[in-house]
Amino acid sequence: MHSEAFISTFIKVYFIAFGVLFGGALIGGIGAYLVGEAPLTSIFRLANKLKIWALVAAIGGTFDTFYSFERGLFDGATKDIVKQILLIMSAMGGAQTGWLLITWFTQEHVSS
């Protein structure tokens, strides 16, 4: 993977994680509204539940990541380990950004 390909993958992973969390929570909120539940509370709860799935979706499943770690440890390809760690951090950043926007939007974290 060339550095250009890695940088574009890094950016894509961030926005995939962001989109899975943010979009999933908002669409889930529409579903909650349609069945008569509180939509903002549902959006906030869904955002908390979708964090891990946003990470998994963004990095493309766990087997590729484990394969890269294995290759890095046993074949001496430390560059692959560093790239996978950076991709995981990018996915975590995207999911955290989506969660933060949902938190600001719903204001569920504010105690009255």
Residue pairs with C-beta under 8 A, 6 or more apart in sequence:
1 9
1 83
6 83
9 87
10 86
10 87
10 90
11 90
13 58
13 59
13 87
13 90
13 91
13 94
14 58
14 90
14 91
14 93
14 94
14 97
15 94
16 54
16 57
16 58
16 91
16 94
17 54
17 55
17 57
17 58
17 90
17 91
17 92
17 93
17 94
17 95
17 98
18 54
18 94
18 95
18 97
18 98
19 94
19 98
20 50
20 53
20 54
20 57
20 58
20 95
20 98
21 47
21 50
21 51
21 54
21 94
21 95
21 98
21 99
21 102
22 47
22 98
22 101
22 102
24 46
24 50
24 53
24 54
25 43
25 44
25 46
25 47
25 50
25 98
25 102
26 43
26 102
28 42
28 43
28 46
29 39
29 40
29 42
29 43
29 46
30 39
31 42
32 38
32 39
32 41
32 42
32 43
33 39
40 105
40 106
40 107
40 108
41 106
41 108
43 102
43 105
43 106
44 102
44 103
44 106
44 108
44 109
47 98
47 99
47 102
47 103
48 99
50 95
51 95
51 96
51 99
54 91
54 94
54 95
54 98
55 88
55 91
55 92
55 95
56 62
58 90
58 91
58 94
58 95
59 65
59 84
59 87
59 88
59 91
65 84
65 87
65 88
68 80
68 81
68 83
68 84
69 80
69 81
69 84
71 77
71 80
72 78
72 79
72 80
72 81
72 84
73 81
103 109
